[in-house]
Amino acid sequence: MEGIVSFADENLKQAFESLKENDRGLYEQINKATDEIKKNVFCGRNVKKKLIPRLLKQKYEIDNLWIYNLREGWRLLYSVSSLDKIQILAIVLDWMSHKDYERLFNF
């Protein structure tokens, strides 16, 4: 199902844009991921509701979480919502290294 991809807030969007200069490879991976998510908002791996970290639930007021695997163990976290009956919105919440991902999910 096609959708629109947006960042959770302006700071996250600016951090993504700064990757152009700081980590071109990661920037391109995230860009590729958001292109795939636009084509199919459900292309990531769905996290069971009971496993969604409380921090993310509270910070973003979400009830669903999707994980898209990036290069070298990096993860892109996003949530899916509907704008209206026709448009689906995927909201990029964060990207993180495998180590930070394990810490967030208490693995």
N, C-alpha and C positions, 0 to 999 in steps of 0.2 A: 504494500500500500504506500503510495507516494505521500510525501509530506514536506513541510517546511522545517528547516533547521535554524535554531536560534541559540545564542549563548545565554546562560542564566543571568548574567549581569554585564555591565560595561567593562568592569575590571577584568573579567575573564576573557572578554573579546579582545581587549588591549593586550593581555598576556599572550593570547594566541597570535596576534599580529606581530608582537615582538619576537616570536619564534623565527620569523623570516630572517632576522639578523643573527639570533643567538643559537638556533638549532634548526637549520633548514630541513634536515631529514625528518625531524619530528613534526615540523610545520606541514610538510608535504603528506606525511602519514595521516595527520588529523584532517587535513583538507580532503584527502582521498576518502577517509572514513565518513566525513559529513556528506560527501557526494553520494556514497553508497546508502547512507541513512536517508537522504532525500528521496532516493529511488524506492527504498523499502524501509520504513521506520522500524520494522520488527526484525531487521537483519542481525541485530546483536543478540546476546544471550540474556534471557530474562532472569532476574533474580527473584526468588520466592519472597513474597511479602514479609514473612517473618524474619528473613535474613537481611533485609534492607537496614543498613546502619542507622541507628537512632539519630545520629548527628545529621545525616542527609535528610531524614524525614522532617526534622525540626527546622533545619536551615532553609530548605526549599519547599516545604509543605507538599511533599510528593507521596504518592501511594504506589508507585511502580518505579522500577529501576532496570536499566538495560546496560550491558557491558559489551563494548566492542574492543576486541583485541588488536592492539597496535604492535609495532615492531619491538623486538627485544624485551618482551614482558610488560611493556607499557599498556595501560588500559584507558579507554575513553568511557566515561560514565554519562549516561543521558536518561532522561525521563520522557515519556510520551503523553501528550495531552491533546484534546481536540479544541480547535478554535471555534468551530461551528460544526454542523452536521456533515459538512463536505471536507473541510481541511483538517489535517492532522499536523500537530506541532511536535517536533522532537527538540528538547531543550538540553543542550550540552551543559552538564554540571561541573565537570572537571576532567582532567587527564592526570595520570599518575604512574609512577614507576611500579614495578611489581612489589618492591619492598613496602612502599606506601600503601598499595592496594591490600597487601597482607595485613598491615597494621590496622587499616580502616575496618577490615572484615574480621579482625581478631583471629587470623589463621596462625 
